Amino acid sequence: MSLIQYLTPIQFGPGAINDLTASLEGLGVTRPLIISDKGVSDAGITDRIAELSPGSPARFLDVPPNPTEEAVLAALEVCRSNACDGIIAVGGGSPIDLAKGVALLATHEGDLEQYAAIYGGIGRITPKVLPLIAIPTTAGTGSEVGRAALITLKDGRKLGFISGHLIPKTAICDPELTLGLPAGLTAATGLDALSHCIETLFSPRYNPPAEAIALDGAGRIWRNLEKAVGNGSDLAARSEMMMGALEGGLTFQKGLGAIHALSHALGGLKSPSLHHGTLNAILLPPVVRVNAPHVGDKLARLKTAMGLAESADLERELADLNTRLGIAKGLRTLGVSEESLPWVVERALADHSHATNPVELTGEQYRSLLDEVML
C-alpha cells in the first residue's frame, strides 16, 4: 500500500502576503511568534508581517544558516515566555524548519531527538503541533508545504523530523518577496529546488501524482532559473521559480536520495557552515550519472519535461548550468577537509534519504562521489 496525501492551503501569487491576517484569524492565532533571520528582518519583511498580525507579535531572529537544536530551544523559550499560540515562519528553509521544531516541542514533551524519523519518531508526533504559517522568501526548499524539518542536534547529527502534522497549516507564497534576493542565493536555492524535483522523480516509491508534479516543477525551474538570476526583478520568472520550488516540496512524500543523504551529512559539520542548496547543486550532476541506469524511462521523461533532446547528457547539462550560474566548483573550495569525509559517509548511510535512492549505494560509493566533488 502507498500513502498519497496532499496537503495544505496555499495562497499563491503577487500580493498573497495580504492574506496573512485572514489566515491567522482562521486558525484562531492571536499571539503569534515570528521566526525569521536578520537578513529578512533587515529587508523590512518581518515588520510588514508584524503589521498584518494581531497585537505586537514576539520575534525570534537568531536563526542559523542550518537550523540547530540550540536555536530551536532558544526560540521555544521566546514562544513560551510570550504565551504564543501560533508561529509565522518567514524566510528560506532554515527559519521554516526551525519553526517546525518549535511548533513540535511547544506541545510535545521530552528531547527533540526522540522525534527524529530514524529513531521511530514519526509515530510520536501528534496533531497537537502548534499552528504554523509558512511564508517563503526564497524559491528553493519547498519546506512551506513539506512534512519534514532538518535540524542539527548538539552532537552534530543532522536529522530529519517527519510527520504530516509538521506541514504548515497554511503556506503563503508571494513571489514579490523574492524580488530582492541576490543572484548567488537565487541560483543556489533554485538548484536546491531542481534537485528536489529530480530526486523525488527518481525515488522508487510508487506515487504517480508526485512524479507528475516533479516533472512539471523541473521544467519550470529549468526554463526560468537563469532568467531569475540574470534579472532579479523579473516577476514572471520569480513566480515560475516559486511554483517550481513549491512543487518540489509537494513531492517530498516520495522520498529523496543520495544527493540529500550527502548534503544532510555535510550540513551537519560544525565547520565550515555550508549552504544546503549549494551542496545539492555540486552533488546533482555526479549523482544523476550514478542513478541514471536505475530509473527506467524516468530519465527520458525528465529530459522531455526540461525541453532537452533525447540524446542530451543530463549530467553535462547540469554541470554546465552550475558553471554558468557561478556555483562553487567543489567542496574543497567551500572549506571541507578530507579528514571529515569518513564521518560524512557514516552519516549519509544513516540518513533517511539514503533508503529512497533508486539504487542502494555503499559507503565506498558515497566516498567515491565525495572524492569526485572535492575540487
Secondary structure as GFF3:
##gff-version 3
##sequence-region A 1 375
A	DSSP	beta_strand	10	12	.	.	.	ID=ss1
A	DSSP	three_ten_helix	16	19	.	.	.	ID=ss2
A	DSSP	alpha_helix	20	27	.	.	.	ID=ss3
A	DSSP	beta_strand	32	35	.	.	.	ID=ss4
A	DSSP	alpha_helix	38	42	.	.	.	ID=ss5
A	DSSP	alpha_helix	45	51	.	.	.	ID=ss6
A	DSSP	beta_strand	58	60	.	.	.	ID=ss7
A	DSSP	alpha_helix	69	81	.	.	.	ID=ss8
A	DSSP	beta_strand	86	91	.	.	.	ID=ss9
A	DSSP	alpha_helix	93	105	.	.	.	ID=ss10
A	DSSP	three_ten_helix	112	115	.	.	.	ID=ss11
A	DSSP	three_ten_helix	117	119	.	.	.	ID=ss12
A	DSSP	three_ten_helix	121	124	.	.	.	ID=ss13
A	DSSP	beta_strand	132	136	.	.	.	ID=ss14
A	DSSP	three_ten_helix	143	145	.	.	.	ID=ss15
A	DSSP	beta_strand	148	152	.	.	.	ID=ss16
A	DSSP	beta_strand	158	162	.	.	.	ID=ss17
A	DSSP	three_ten_helix	164	166	.	.	.	ID=ss18
A	DSSP	beta_strand	170	173	.	.	.	ID=ss19
A	DSSP	three_ten_helix	175	178	.	.	.	ID=ss20
A	DSSP	alpha_helix	183	202	.	.	.	ID=ss21
A	DSSP	alpha_helix	208	230	.	.	.	ID=ss22
A	DSSP	alpha_helix	235	250	.	.	.	ID=ss23
A	DSSP	three_ten_helix	252	254	.	.	.	ID=ss24
A	DSSP	alpha_helix	258	267	.	.	.	ID=ss25
A	DSSP	alpha_helix	276	291	.	.	.	ID=ss26
A	DSSP	three_ten_helix	292	294	.	.	.	ID=ss27
A	DSSP	alpha_helix	298	305	.	.	.	ID=ss28
A	DSSP	alpha_helix	314	325	.	.	.	ID=ss29
A	DSSP	three_ten_helix	332	334	.	.	.	ID=ss30
A	DSSP	three_ten_helix	338	340	.	.	.	ID=ss31
A	DSSP	alpha_helix	341	350	.	.	.	ID=ss32
A	DSSP	three_ten_helix	352	356	.	.	.	ID=ss33
A	DSSP	alpha_helix	363	372	.	.	.	ID=ss34
###
